[in-house]
Amino acid sequence: MNVVVAENVVGGDKEALMLNGNIMPQVRYPNISTSVSGIAAEDWDAFTARARQDNIKYQDAITLAIKDLAVAARRGDPIEWKAAKNAPSRAVRMHDDTRILINELVEEFSYKQNIIVGTAMHMWANRPSV
């Protein structure tokens, strides 16, 4: 299956970029995969442990973490932004709306994606139990 996914102007002539639909399937969209580096292993461990404790899927937990950070930061709460560490890249699955929210936070607060995600994970994992 061939689909037109983008239009490109080259030298005044319009050329459409054709991609084979079998190469880039979007069956899981709006859930996407991305990777984040610079998050300390102890923050990953605390985050996943808290998600297991609360019986929440990791994907749902990252959504909650990012949304909680967005609310707190936009409200003007003091945020202890987590500096990036020398840590390997790890895959993260999230809803596309969560990725869009991360990009908005990057623009609003001038921190890189890994700082936003790492801070959100740290805050969410260490929040008080209800």
Backbone atoms as SQL, in Angstrom:
CREATE TABLE atoms (id INTEGER PRIMARY KEY, chain TEXT, resi INTEGER, resn TEXT, atom TEXT, x REAL, y REAL, z REAL);
INSERT INTO atoms VALUES
  (1, 'A', 1, 'MET', 'N', 0.849, -1.172, 0.000),
  (2, 'A', 1, 'MET', 'CA', 0.000, 0.000, 0.000),
  (3, 'A', 1, 'MET', 'C', 0.890, 1.230, 0.000),
  (4, 'A', 2, 'ASN', 'N', 0.760, 2.076, -0.981),
  (5, 'A', 2, 'ASN', 'CA', 1.509, 3.322, -1.050),
  (6, 'A', 2, 'ASN', 'C', 0.603, 4.471, -0.658),
  (7, 'A', 3, 'VAL', 'N', 1.168, 5.398, 0.143),
  (8, 'A', 3, 'VAL', 'CA', 0.395, 6.554, 0.583),
  (9, 'A', 3, 'VAL', 'C', 1.250, 7.793, 0.466),
  (10, 'A', 4, 'VAL', 'N', 0.615, 8.944, 0.213),
  (11, 'A', 4, 'VAL', 'CA', 1.317, 10.216, 0.210),
  (12, 'A', 4, 'VAL', 'C', 1.338, 10.697, 1.653),
  (13, 'A', 5, 'VAL', 'N', 2.540, 10.881, 2.208),
  (14, 'A', 5, 'VAL', 'CA', 2.639, 11.302, 3.602),
  (15, 'A', 5, 'VAL', 'C', 3.190, 12.705, 3.761),
  (16, 'A', 6, 'ALA', 'N', 3.786, 13.262, 2.738),
  (17, 'A', 6, 'ALA', 'CA', 4.332, 14.610, 2.841),
  (18, 'A', 6, 'ALA', 'C', 4.485, 15.184, 1.450),
  (19, 'A', 7, 'GLU', 'N', 4.447, 16.481, 1.368),
  (20, 'A', 7, 'GLU', 'CA', 4.682, 17.152, 0.099),
  (21, 'A', 7, 'GLU', 'C', 5.919, 18.012, 0.264),
  (22, 'A', 8, 'ASN', 'N', 6.805, 17.972, -0.683),
  (23, 'A', 8, 'ASN', 'CA', 8.072, 18.662, -0.572),
  (24, 'A', 8, 'ASN', 'C', 8.244, 19.571, -1.789),
  (25, 'A', 9, 'VAL', 'N', 8.690, 20.780, -1.569),
  (26, 'A', 9, 'VAL', 'CA', 8.947, 21.696, -2.671),
  (27, 'A', 9, 'VAL', 'C', 10.448, 21.703, -2.925),
  (28, 'A', 10, 'VAL', 'N', 10.843, 21.255, -4.105),
  (29, 'A', 10, 'VAL', 'CA', 12.252, 21.200, -4.466),
  (30, 'A', 10, 'VAL', 'C', 12.418, 21.959, -5.779),
  (31, 'A', 11, 'GLY', 'N', 13.153, 23.080, -5.734),
  (32, 'A', 11, 'GLY', 'CA', 13.420, 23.844, -6.947),
  (33, 'A', 11, 'GLY', 'C', 12.163, 24.340, -7.640),
  (34, 'A', 12, 'GLY', 'N', 11.129, 24.585, -6.865),
  (35, 'A', 12, 'GLY', 'CA', 9.909, 25.108, -7.443),
  (36, 'A', 12, 'GLY', 'C', 8.942, 24.039, -7.919),
  (37, 'A', 13, 'ASP', 'N', 9.406, 22.815, -8.089),
  (38, 'A', 13, 'ASP', 'CA', 8.517, 21.735, -8.506),
  (39, 'A', 13, 'ASP', 'C', 8.001, 21.013, -7.268),
  (40, 'A', 14, 'LYS', 'N', 6.731, 20.752, -7.240),
  (41, 'A', 14, 'LYS', 'CA', 6.170, 20.020, -6.111),
  (42, 'A', 14, 'LYS', 'C', 6.380, 18.525, -6.338),
  (43, 'A', 15, 'GLU', 'N', 6.967, 17.887, -5.352),
  (44, 'A', 15, 'GLU', 'CA', 7.173, 16.451, -5.416),
  (45, 'A', 15, 'GLU', 'C', 6.545, 15.832, -4.180),
  (46, 'A', 16, 'ALA', 'N', 5.801, 14.793, -4.361),
  (47, 'A', 16, 'ALA', 'CA', 5.196, 14.096, -3.231),
  (48, 'A', 16, 'ALA', 'C', 6.104, 12.945, -2.824),
  (49, 'A', 17, 'LEU', 'N', 6.304, 12.795, -1.547),
  (50, 'A', 17, 'LEU', 'CA', 7.107, 11.701, -1.013),
  (51, 'A', 17, 'LEU', 'C', 6.198, 10.500, -0.837),
  (52, 'A', 18, 'MET', 'N', 6.517, 9.405, -1.485),
  (53, 'A', 18, 'MET', 'CA', 5.712, 8.197, -1.389),
  (54, 'A', 18, 'MET', 'C', 6.455, 7.187, -0.522),
  (55, 'A', 19, 'LEU', 'N', 5.761, 6.648, 0.447),
  (56, 'A', 19, 'LEU', 'CA', 6.343, 5.615, 1.291),
  (57, 'A', 19, 'LEU', 'C', 5.485, 4.372, 1.220),
  (58, 'A', 20, 'ASN', 'N', 6.133, 3.263, 1.342),
  (59, 'A', 20, 'ASN', 'CA', 5.429, 1.994, 1.378),
  (60, 'A', 20, 'ASN', 'C', 4.773, 1.854, 2.742),
  (61, 'A', 21, 'GLY', 'N', 3.484, 1.662, 2.795),
  (62, 'A', 21, 'GLY', 'CA', 2.749, 1.537, 4.044),
  (63, 'A', 21, 'GLY', 'C', 3.201, 0.373, 4.900),
  (64, 'A', 22, 'ASN', 'N', 3.842, -0.622, 4.320),
  (65, 'A', 22, 'ASN', 'CA', 4.315, -1.773, 5.087),
  (66, 'A', 22, 'ASN', 'C', 5.561, -1.450, 5.904),
  (67, 'A', 23, 'ILE', 'N', 6.262, -0.389, 5.560),
  (68, 'A', 23, 'ILE', 'CA', 7.484, -0.019, 6.270),
  (69, 'A', 23, 'ILE', 'C', 7.170, 0.706, 7.565),
  (70, 'A', 24, 'MET', 'N', 6.163, 1.569, 7.563),
  (71, 'A', 24, 'MET', 'CA', 5.850, 2.384, 8.727),
  (72, 'A', 24, 'MET', 'C', 4.402, 2.165, 9.177),
  (73, 'A', 25, 'PRO', 'N', 4.084, 0.984, 9.695),
  (74, 'A', 25, 'PRO', 'CA', 2.703, 0.760, 10.114),
  (75, 'A', 25, 'PRO', 'C', 2.358, 1.604, 11.335),
  (76, 'A', 26, 'GLN', 'N', 1.140, 2.078, 11.401),
  (77, 'A', 26, 'GLN', 'CA', 0.686, 2.890, 12.515),
  (78, 'A', 26, 'GLN', 'C', -0.447, 2.187, 13.256),
  (79, 'A', 27, 'VAL', 'N', -0.372, 0.875, 13.355),
  (80, 'A', 27, 'VAL', 'CA', -1.460, 0.126, 13.974),
  (81, 'A', 27, 'VAL', 'C', -1.637, 0.462, 15.446),
  (82, 'A', 28, 'ARG', 'N', -0.585, 0.899, 16.122),
  (83, 'A', 28, 'ARG', 'CA', -0.690, 1.200, 17.542),
  (84, 'A', 28, 'ARG', 'C', -0.945, 2.684, 17.814),
  (85, 'A', 29, 'TYR', 'N', -0.920, 3.505, 16.771),
  (86, 'A', 29, 'TYR', 'CA', -1.184, 4.919, 16.961),
  (87, 'A', 29, 'TYR', 'C', -2.572, 5.073, 17.554),
  (88, 'A', 30, 'PRO', 'N', -2.797, 5.870, 18.548),
  (89, 'A', 30, 'PRO', 'CA', -1.996, 6.990, 19.011),
  (90, 'A', 30, 'PRO', 'C', -0.973, 6.648, 20.094),
  (91, 'A', 31, 'ASN', 'N', -0.757, 5.355, 20.381),
  (92, 'A', 31, 'ASN', 'CA', 0.303, 4.985, 21.320),
  (93, 'A', 31, 'ASN', 'C', 1.602, 4.876, 20.550),
  (94, 'A', 32, 'ILE', 'N', 2.624, 5.554, 21.040),
  (95, 'A', 32, 'ILE', 'CA', 3.896, 5.627, 20.328),
  (96, 'A', 32, 'ILE', 'C', 5.024, 5.157, 21.231),
  (97, 'A', 33, 'SER', 'N', 6.146, 4.861, 20.621),
  (98, 'A', 33, 'SER', 'CA', 7.362, 4.531, 21.359),
  (99, 'A', 33, 'SER', 'C', 8.378, 5.621, 21.118),
  (100, 'A', 34, 'THR', 'N', 9.091, 5.968, 22.153),
  (101, 'A', 34, 'THR', 'CA', 10.198, 6.905, 22.042),
  (102, 'A', 34, 'THR', 'C', 11.259, 6.432, 23.024),
  (103, 'A', 35, 'SER', 'N', 12.366, 7.101, 23.060),
  (104, 'A', 35, 'SER', 'CA', 13.391, 6.737, 24.034),
  (105, 'A', 35, 'SER', 'C', 13.831, 7.987, 24.777),
  (106, 'A', 36, 'VAL', 'N', 14.240, 7.765, 26.007),
  (107, 'A', 36, 'VAL', 'CA', 14.696, 8.852, 26.862),
  (108, 'A', 36, 'VAL', 'C', 15.998, 8.411, 27.502),
  (109, 'A', 37, 'SER', 'N', 17.002, 9.280, 27.464),
  (110, 'A', 37, 'SER', 'CA', 18.275, 8.970, 28.111),
  (111, 'A', 37, 'SER', 'C', 18.508, 9.959, 29.240),
  (112, 'A', 38, 'GLY', 'N', 19.479, 9.644, 30.079),
  (113, 'A', 38, 'GLY', 'CA', 19.867, 10.577, 31.127),
  (114, 'A', 38, 'GLY', 'C', 19.068, 10.465, 32.407),
  (115, 'A', 39, 'ILE', 'N', 18.241, 9.436, 32.531),
  (116, 'A', 39, 'ILE', 'CA', 17.454, 9.238, 33.745),
  (117, 'A', 39, 'ILE', 'C', 18.126, 8.145, 34.562),
  (118, 'A', 40, 'ALA', 'N', 18.447, 8.470, 35.804),
  (119, 'A', 40, 'ALA', 'CA', 19.186, 7.553, 36.675),
  (120, 'A', 40, 'ALA', 'C', 18.414, 6.252, 36.898),
  (121, 'A', 41, 'ALA', 'N', 19.152, 5.176, 37.049),
  (122, 'A', 41, 'ALA', 'CA', 18.545, 3.861, 37.266),
  (123, 'A', 41, 'ALA', 'C', 17.659, 3.847, 38.504),
  (124, 'A', 42, 'GLU', 'N', 18.070, 4.569, 39.552),
  (125, 'A', 42, 'GLU', 'CA', 17.246, 4.577, 40.774),
  (126, 'A', 42, 'GLU', 'C', 15.899, 5.261, 40.541),
  (127, 'A', 43, 'ASP', 'N', 15.856, 6.257, 39.649),
  (128, 'A', 43, 'ASP', 'CA', 14.574, 6.883, 39.325),
  (129, 'A', 43, 'ASP', 'C', 13.694, 5.942, 38.505),
  (130, 'A', 44, 'TRP', 'N', 14.284, 5.215, 37.546),
  (131, 'A', 44, 'TRP', 'CA', 13.519, 4.213, 36.788),
  (132, 'A', 44, 'TRP', 'C', 12.980, 3.151, 37.736),
  (133, 'A', 45, 'ASP', 'N', 13.842, 2.664, 38.627),
  (134, 'A', 45, 'ASP', 'CA', 13.426, 1.609, 39.554),
  (135, 'A', 45, 'ASP', 'C', 12.310, 2.085, 40.480),
  (136, 'A', 46, 'ALA', 'N', 12.444, 3.294, 41.008),
  (137, 'A', 46, 'ALA', 'CA', 11.410, 3.842, 41.898),
  (138, 'A', 46, 'ALA', 'C', 10.096, 4.039, 41.140),
  (139, 'A', 47, 'PHE', 'N', 10.198, 4.508, 39.906),
  (140, 'A', 47, 'PHE', 'CA', 9.008, 4.741, 39.089),
  (141, 'A', 47, 'PHE', 'C', 8.280, 3.429, 38.802),
  (142, 'A', 48, 'THR', 'N', 9.016, 2.423, 38.348),
  (143, 'A', 48, 'THR', 'CA', 8.367, 1.149, 38.020),
  (144, 'A', 48, 'THR', 'C', 7.846, 0.454, 39.271),
  (145, 'A', 49, 'ALA', 'N', 8.563, 0.587, 40.388),
  (146, 'A', 49, 'ALA', 'CA', 8.098, -0.011, 41.644),
  (147, 'A', 49, 'ALA', 'C', 6.789, 0.645, 42.089),
  (148, 'A', 50, 'ARG', 'N', 6.707, 1.965, 41.953),
  (149, 'A', 50, 'ARG', 'CA', 5.489, 2.670, 42.357),
  (150, 'A', 50, 'ARG', 'C', 4.319, 2.290, 41.447),
  (151, 'A', 51, 'ALA', 'N', 4.575, 2.152, 40.166),
  (152, 'A', 51, 'ALA', 'CA', 3.523, 1.746, 39.237),
  (153, 'A', 51, 'ALA', 'C', 3.015, 0.346, 39.579),
  (154, 'A', 52, 'ARG', 'N', 3.931, -0.571, 39.886),
  (155, 'A', 52, 'ARG', 'CA', 3.523, -1.920, 40.289),
  (156, 'A', 52, 'ARG', 'C', 2.739, -1.880, 41.592),
  (157, 'A', 53, 'GLN', 'N', 3.210, -1.081, 42.548),
  (158, 'A', 53, 'GLN', 'CA', 2.537, -0.951, 43.843),
  (159, 'A', 53, 'GLN', 'C', 1.105, -0.450, 43.667),
  (160, 'A', 54, 'ASP', 'N', 0.930, 0.529, 42.773),
  (161, 'A', 54, 'ASP', 'CA', -0.384, 1.114, 42.527),
  (162, 'A', 54, 'ASP', 'C', -1.187, 0.333, 41.486),
  (163, 'A', 55, 'ASN', 'N', -0.580, -0.757, 40.957),
  (164, 'A', 55, 'ASN', 'CA', -1.220, -1.607, 39.952),
  (165, 'A', 55, 'ASN', 'C', -1.623, -0.801, 38.715),
  (166, 'A', 56, 'ILE', 'N', -0.667, -0.016, 38.223),
  (167, 'A', 56, 'ILE', 'CA', -0.880, 0.835, 37.050),
  (168, 'A', 56, 'ILE', 'C', 0.129, 0.433, 35.974),
  (169, 'A', 57, 'LYS', 'N', -0.333, 0.352, 34.729),
  (170, 'A', 57, 'LYS', 'CA', 0.578, 0.078, 33.617),
  (171, 'A', 57, 'LYS', 'C', 1.580, 1.214, 33.508),
  (172, 'A', 58, 'TYR', 'N', 2.799, 0.889, 33.077),
  (173, 'A', 58, 'TYR', 'CA', 3.846, 1.913, 32.953),
  (174, 'A', 58, 'TYR', 'C', 3.414, 3.036, 32.022),
  (175, 'A', 59, 'GLN', 'N', 2.743, 2.687, 30.935),
  (176, 'A', 59, 'GLN', 'CA', 2.302, 3.711, 29.988),
  (177, 'A', 59, 'GLN', 'C', 1.323, 4.676, 30.656),
  (178, 'A', 60, 'ASP', 'N', 0.419, 4.150, 31.443),
  (179, 'A', 60, 'ASP', 'CA', -0.527, 5.015, 32.159),
  (180, 'A', 60, 'ASP', 'C', 0.186, 5.830, 33.231),
  (181, 'A', 61, 'ALA', 'N', 1.174, 5.220, 33.863),
  (182, 'A', 61, 'ALA', 'CA', 1.933, 5.911, 34.909),
  (183, 'A', 61, 'ALA', 'C', 2.711, 7.090, 34.338),
  (184, 'A', 62, 'ILE', 'N', 3.321, 6.924, 33.162),
  (185, 'A', 62, 'ILE', 'CA', 4.082, 8.029, 32.575),
  (186, 'A', 62, 'ILE', 'C', 3.132, 9.159, 32.178),
  (187, 'A', 63, 'THR', 'N', 1.935, 8.808, 31.722),
  (188, 'A', 63, 'THR', 'CA', 0.935, 9.829, 31.399),
  (189, 'A', 63, 'THR', 'C', 0.557, 10.615, 32.645),
  (190, 'A', 64, 'LEU', 'N', 0.275, 9.908, 33.732),
  (191, 'A', 64, 'LEU', 'CA', -0.076, 10.579, 34.989),
  (192, 'A', 64, 'LEU', 'C', 1.070, 11.451, 35.483),
  (193, 'A', 65, 'ALA', 'N', 2.285, 10.940, 35.380),
  (194, 'A', 65, 'ALA', 'CA', 3.457, 11.682, 35.851),
  (195, 'A', 65, 'ALA', 'C', 3.643, 12.982, 35.081),
  (196, 'A', 66, 'ILE', 'N', 3.533, 12.923, 33.772),
  (197, 'A', 66, 'ILE', 'CA', 3.705, 14.118, 32.936),
  (198, 'A', 66, 'ILE', 'C', 2.579, 15.117, 33.201),
  (199, 'A', 67, 'LYS', 'N', 1.344, 14.626, 33.307),
  (200, 'A', 67, 'LYS', 'CA', 0.218, 15.521, 33.577),
  (201, 'A', 67, 'LYS', 'C', 0.363, 16.190, 34.943),
  (202, 'A', 68, 'ASP', 'N', 0.778, 15.418, 35.960),
  (203, 'A', 68, 'ASP', 'CA', 0.977, 15.988, 37.299),
  (204, 'A', 68, 'ASP', 'C', 2.048, 17.071, 37.280),
  (205, 'A', 69, 'LEU', 'N', 3.153, 16.812, 36.563),
  (206, 'A', 69, 'LEU', 'CA', 4.219, 17.807, 36.457),
  (207, 'A', 69, 'LEU', 'C', 3.712, 19.062, 35.747),
  (208, 'A', 70, 'ALA', 'N', 2.963, 18.880, 34.669),
  (209, 'A', 70, 'ALA', 'CA', 2.443, 20.028, 33.911),
  (210, 'A', 70, 'ALA', 'C', 1.559, 20.903, 34.793),
  (211, 'A', 71, 'VAL', 'N', 0.683, 20.286, 35.563),
  (212, 'A', 71, 'VAL', 'CA', -0.208, 21.047, 36.443),
  (213, 'A', 71, 'VAL', 'C', 0.607, 21.807, 37.487),
  (214, 'A', 72, 'ALA', 'N', 1.539, 21.116, 38.133),
  (215, 'A', 72, 'ALA', 'CA', 2.338, 21.742, 39.190),
  (216, 'A', 72, 'ALA', 'C', 3.202, 22.880, 38.644),
  (217, 'A', 73, 'ALA', 'N', 3.858, 22.650, 37.525),
  (218, 'A', 73, 'ALA', 'CA', 4.748, 23.667, 36.953),
  (219, 'A', 73, 'ALA', 'C', 3.957, 24.882, 36.478),
  (220, 'A', 74, 'ARG', 'N', 2.839, 24.649, 35.832),
  (221, 'A', 74, 'ARG', 'CA', 2.028, 25.756, 35.328),
  (222, 'A', 74, 'ARG', 'C', 1.346, 26.533, 36.448),
  (223, 'A', 75, 'ARG', 'N', 1.133, 25.871, 37.565),
  (224, 'A', 75, 'ARG', 'CA', 0.536, 26.522, 38.733),
  (225, 'A', 75, 'ARG', 'C', 1.574, 27.365, 39.469),
  (226, 'A', 76, 'GLY', 'N', 2.845, 27.123, 39.167),
  (227, 'A', 76, 'GLY', 'CA', 3.912, 27.884, 39.806),
  (228, 'A', 76, 'GLY', 'C', 4.486, 27.222, 41.040),
  (229, 'A', 77, 'ASP', 'N', 4.156, 25.941, 41.252),
  (230, 'A', 77, 'ASP', 'CA', 4.730, 25.214, 42.382),
  (231, 'A', 77, 'ASP', 'C', 6.243, 25.129, 42.217),
  (232, 'A', 78, 'PRO', 'N', 6.991, 25.127, 43.322),
  (233, 'A', 78, 'PRO', 'CA', 8.442, 24.943, 43.193),
  (234, 'A', 78, 'PRO', 'C', 8.740, 23.525, 42.691),
  (235, 'A', 79, 'ILE', 'N', 9.524, 23.438, 41.657),
  (236, 'A', 79, 'ILE', 'CA', 9.877, 22.152, 41.044),
  (237, 'A', 79, 'ILE', 'C', 11.382, 21.945, 41.187),
  (238, 'A', 80, 'GLU', 'N', 11.775, 20.790, 41.667),
  (239, 'A', 80, 'GLU', 'CA', 13.193, 20.428, 41.710),
  (240, 'A', 80, 'GLU', 'C', 13.489, 19.649, 40.433),
  (241, 'A', 81, 'TRP', 'N', 13.932, 20.380, 39.401),
  (242, 'A', 81, 'TRP', 'CA', 14.202, 19.770, 38.101),
  (243, 'A', 81, 'TRP', 'C', 15.386, 18.833, 38.238),
  (244, 'A', 82, 'LYS', 'N', 15.234, 17.606, 37.777),
  (245, 'A', 82, 'LYS', 'CA', 16.265, 16.585, 37.885),
  (246, 'A', 82, 'LYS', 'C', 17.260, 16.725, 36.727),
  (247, 'A', 83, 'ALA', 'N', 18.513, 16.916, 37.080),
  (248, 'A', 83, 'ALA', 'CA', 19.555, 17.018, 36.057),
  (249, 'A', 83, 'ALA', 'C', 19.739, 15.676, 35.356),
  (250, 'A', 84, 'ALA', 'N', 20.085, 15.745, 34.090),
  (251, 'A', 84, 'ALA', 'CA', 20.344, 14.524, 33.336),
  (252, 'A', 84, 'ALA', 'C', 21.590, 13.844, 33.878),
  (253, 'A', 85, 'LYS', 'N', 21.549, 12.539, 33.925),
  (254, 'A', 85, 'LYS', 'CA', 22.682, 11.722, 34.391),
  (255, 'A', 85, 'LYS', 'C', 23.326, 11.042, 33.193),
  (256, 'A', 86, 'ASN', 'N', 24.483, 10.491, 33.425),
  (257, 'A', 86, 'ASN', 'CA', 25.114, 9.679, 32.400),
  (258, 'A', 86, 'ASN', 'C', 24.464, 8.300, 32.486),
  (259, 'A', 87, 'ALA', 'N', 23.333, 8.165, 31.806),
  (260, 'A', 87, 'ALA', 'CA', 22.548, 6.940, 31.879),
  (261, 'A', 87, 'ALA', 'C', 22.116, 6.536, 30.471),
  (262, 'A', 88, 'PRO', 'N', 21.943, 5.251, 30.260),
  (263, 'A', 88, 'PRO', 'CA', 21.583, 4.779, 28.916),
  (264, 'A', 88, 'PRO', 'C', 20.168, 5.189, 28.517),
  (265, 'A', 89, 'SER', 'N', 19.947, 5.131, 27.231),
  (266, 'A', 89, 'SER', 'CA', 18.633, 5.410, 26.670),
  (267, 'A', 89, 'SER', 'C', 17.710, 4.231, 26.956),
  (268, 'A', 90, 'ARG', 'N', 16.465, 4.541, 27.299),
  (269, 'A', 90, 'ARG', 'CA', 15.471, 3.493, 27.550),
  (270, 'A', 90, 'ARG', 'C', 14.207, 3.811, 26.755),
  (271, 'A', 91, 'ALA', 'N', 13.567, 2.745, 26.298),
  (272, 'A', 91, 'ALA', 'CA', 12.334, 2.903, 25.537),
  (273, 'A', 91, 'ALA', 'C', 11.174, 3.223, 26.466),
  (274, 'A', 92, 'VAL', 'N', 10.286, 4.099, 25.991),
  (275, 'A', 92, 'VAL', 'CA', 9.099, 4.480, 26.741),
  (276, 'A', 92, 'VAL', 'C', 7.927, 4.472, 25.767),
  (277, 'A', 93, 'ARG', 'N', 6.826, 3.831, 26.175),
  (278, 'A', 93, 'ARG', 'CA', 5.592, 3.884, 25.379),
  (279, 'A', 93, 'ARG', 'C', 4.675, 4.899, 26.018),
  (280, 'A', 94, 'MET', 'N', 4.047, 5.707, 25.179),
  (281, 'A', 94, 'MET', 'CA', 3.122, 6.719, 25.688),
  (282, 'A', 94, 'MET', 'C', 2.104, 7.055, 24.616),
  (283, 'A', 95, 'HIS', 'N', 1.048, 7.680, 25.052),
  (284, 'A', 95, 'HIS', 'CA', 0.033, 8.183, 24.127),
  (285, 'A', 95, 'HIS', 'C', 0.618, 9.412, 23.435),
  (286, 'A', 96, 'ASP', 'N', 0.239, 9.634, 22.204),
  (287, 'A', 96, 'ASP', 'CA', 0.748, 10.772, 21.453),
  (288, 'A', 96, 'ASP', 'C', 0.418, 12.095, 22.142),
  (289, 'A', 97, 'ASP', 'N', -0.717, 12.176, 22.836),
  (290, 'A', 97, 'ASP', 'CA', -1.061, 13.391, 23.575),
  (291, 'A', 97, 'ASP', 'C', -0.040, 13.683, 24.677),
  (292, 'A', 98, 'THR', 'N', 0.512, 12.628, 25.274),
  (293, 'A', 98, 'THR', 'CA', 1.539, 12.800, 26.301),
  (294, 'A', 98, 'THR', 'C', 2.815, 13.361, 25.677),
  (295, 'A', 99, 'ARG', 'N', 3.170, 12.857, 24.491),
  (296, 'A', 99, 'ARG', 'CA', 4.341, 13.390, 23.784),
  (297, 'A', 99, 'ARG', 'C', 4.147, 14.858, 23.460),
  (298, 'A', 100, 'ILE', 'N', 2.950, 15.212, 23.030),
  (299, 'A', 100, 'ILE', 'CA', 2.656, 16.608, 22.715),
  (300, 'A', 100, 'ILE', 'C', 2.777, 17.468, 23.967),
  (301, 'A', 101, 'LEU', 'N', 2.277, 16.973, 25.104),
  (302, 'A', 101, 'LEU', 'CA', 2.385, 17.702, 26.367),
  (303, 'A', 101, 'LEU', 'C', 3.848, 17.877, 26.770),
  (304, 'A', 102, 'ILE', 'N', 4.655, 16.841, 26.584),
  (305, 'A', 102, 'ILE', 'CA', 6.094, 16.948, 26.881),
  (306, 'A', 102, 'ILE', 'C', 6.709, 18.049, 26.026),
  (307, 'A', 103, 'ASN', 'N', 6.386, 18.076, 24.745),
  (308, 'A', 103, 'ASN', 'CA', 6.934, 19.108, 23.856),
  (309, 'A', 103, 'ASN', 'C', 6.501, 20.505, 24.286),
  (310, 'A', 104, 'GLU', 'N', 5.253, 20.640, 24.749),
  (311, 'A', 104, 'GLU', 'CA', 4.790, 21.932, 25.250),
  (312, 'A', 104, 'GLU', 'C', 5.591, 22.358, 26.481),
  (313, 'A', 105, 'LEU', 'N', 5.842, 21.407, 27.382),
  (314, 'A', 105, 'LEU', 'CA', 6.614, 21.716, 28.591),
  (315, 'A', 105, 'LEU', 'C', 8.056, 22.081, 28.247),
  (316, 'A', 106, 'VAL', 'N', 8.622, 21.421, 27.250),
  (317, 'A', 106, 'VAL', 'CA', 9.969, 21.760, 26.784),
  (318, 'A', 106, 'VAL', 'C', 10.003, 23.219, 26.348),
  (319, 'A', 107, 'GLU', 'N', 9.017, 23.634, 25.577),
  (320, 'A', 107, 'GLU', 'CA', 8.953, 25.017, 25.097),
  (321, 'A', 107, 'GLU', 'C', 8.698, 26.006, 26.234),
  (322, 'A', 108, 'GLU', 'N', 7.787, 25.669, 27.139),
  (323, 'A', 108, 'GLU', 'CA', 7.411, 26.590, 28.212),
  (324, 'A', 108, 'GLU', 'C', 8.517, 26.800, 29.236),
  (325, 'A', 109, 'PHE', 'N', 9.246, 25.734, 29.564),
  (326, 'A', 109, 'PHE', 'CA', 10.190, 25.813, 30.674),
  (327, 'A', 109, 'PHE', 'C', 11.650, 25.700, 30.250),
  (328, 'A', 110, 'SER', 'N', 11.897, 25.551, 28.950),
  (329, 'A', 110, 'SER', 'CA', 13.248, 25.532, 28.374),
  (330, 'A', 110, 'SER', 'C', 14.143, 24.424, 28.943),
  (331, 'A', 111, 'TYR', 'N', 13.547, 23.278, 29.193),
  (332, 'A', 111, 'TYR', 'CA', 14.316, 22.096, 29.582),
  (333, 'A', 111, 'TYR', 'C', 14.176, 21.065, 28.478),
  (334, 'A', 112, 'LYS', 'N', 15.158, 20.188, 28.373),
  (335, 'A', 112, 'LYS', 'CA', 15.105, 19.131, 27.375),
  (336, 'A', 112, 'LYS', 'C', 14.117, 18.048, 27.802),
  (337, 'A', 113, 'GLN', 'N', 13.746, 17.231, 26.833),
  (338, 'A', 113, 'GLN', 'CA', 12.764, 16.167, 27.074),
  (339, 'A', 113, 'GLN', 'C', 13.177, 15.267, 28.235),
  (340, 'A', 114, 'ASN', 'N', 14.452, 14.898, 28.305),
  (341, 'A', 114, 'ASN', 'CA', 14.854, 13.971, 29.366),
  (342, 'A', 114, 'ASN', 'C', 14.746, 14.606, 30.752),
  (343, 'A', 115, 'ILE', 'N', 14.918, 15.908, 30.852),
  (344, 'A', 115, 'ILE', 'CA', 14.751, 16.604, 32.137),
  (345, 'A', 115, 'ILE', 'C', 13.273, 16.602, 32.519),
  (346, 'A', 116, 'ILE', 'N', 12.404, 16.870, 31.561),
  (347, 'A', 116, 'ILE', 'CA', 10.962, 16.875, 31.808),
  (348, 'A', 116, 'ILE', 'C', 10.509, 15.486, 32.259),
  (349, 'A', 117, 'VAL', 'N', 10.866, 14.469, 31.497),
  (350, 'A', 117, 'VAL', 'CA', 10.423, 13.105, 31.811),
  (351, 'A', 117, 'VAL', 'C', 11.035, 12.625, 33.122),
  (352, 'A', 118, 'GLY', 'N', 12.315, 12.860, 33.315),
  (353, 'A', 118, 'GLY', 'CA', 12.977, 12.427, 34.557),
  (354, 'A', 118, 'GLY', 'C', 12.394, 13.095, 35.789),
  (355, 'A', 119, 'THR', 'N', 12.136, 14.380, 35.704),
  (356, 'A', 119, 'THR', 'CA', 11.533, 15.105, 36.829),
  (357, 'A', 119, 'THR', 'C', 10.130, 14.590, 37.109),
  (358, 'A', 120, 'ALA', 'N', 9.357, 14.377, 36.048),
  (359, 'A', 120, 'ALA', 'CA', 7.989, 13.872, 36.219),
  (360, 'A', 120, 'ALA', 'C', 7.998, 12.491, 36.863),
  (361, 'A', 121, 'MET', 'N', 8.872, 11.615, 36.392),
  (362, 'A', 121, 'MET', 'CA', 8.959, 10.269, 36.957),
  (363, 'A', 121, 'MET', 'C', 9.368, 10.317, 38.426),
  (364, 'A', 122, 'HIS', 'N', 10.353, 11.149, 38.734),
  (365, 'A', 122, 'HIS', 'CA', 10.832, 11.265, 40.113),
  (366, 'A', 122, 'HIS', 'C', 9.726, 11.793, 41.036),
  (367, 'A', 123, 'MET', 'N', 9.053, 12.845, 40.600),
  (368, 'A', 123, 'MET', 'CA', 7.981, 13.419, 41.422),
  (369, 'A', 123, 'MET', 'C', 6.838, 12.425, 41.619),
  (370, 'A', 124, 'TRP', 'N', 6.464, 11.731, 40.551),
  (371, 'A', 124, 'TRP', 'CA', 5.345, 10.804, 40.626),
  (372, 'A', 124, 'TRP', 'C', 5.684, 9.612, 41.522),
  (373, 'A', 125, 'ALA', 'N', 6.886, 9.095, 41.386),
  (374, 'A', 125, 'ALA', 'CA', 7.296, 7.935, 42.183),
  (375, 'A', 125, 'ALA', 'C', 7.401, 8.273, 43.658),
  (376, 'A', 126, 'ASN', 'N', 7.712, 9.517, 43.978),
  (377, 'A', 126, 'ASN', 'CA', 7.937, 9.917, 45.357),
  (378, 'A', 126, 'ASN', 'C', 6.790, 10.719, 45.957),
  (379, 'A', 127, 'ARG', 'N', 5.656, 10.734, 45.283),
  (380, 'A', 127, 'ARG', 'CA', 4.499, 11.463, 45.807),
  (381, 'A', 127, 'ARG', 'C', 3.938, 10.699, 47.019),
  (382, 'A', 128, 'PRO', 'N', 3.251, 11.392, 47.896),
  (383, 'A', 128, 'PRO', 'CA', 2.658, 10.711, 49.050),
  (384, 'A', 128, 'PRO', 'C', 1.589, 9.716, 48.625),
  (385, 'A', 129, 'SER', 'N', 1.491, 8.628, 49.340),
  (386, 'A', 129, 'SER', 'CA', 0.443, 7.641, 49.070),
  (387, 'A', 129, 'SER', 'C', -0.897, 8.175, 49.540),
  (388, 'A', 130, 'VAL', 'N', -1.932, 7.775, 48.822),
  (389, 'A', 130, 'VAL', 'CA', -3.280, 8.235, 49.192),
  (390, 'A', 130, 'VAL', 'C', -3.947, 7.209, 50.079);
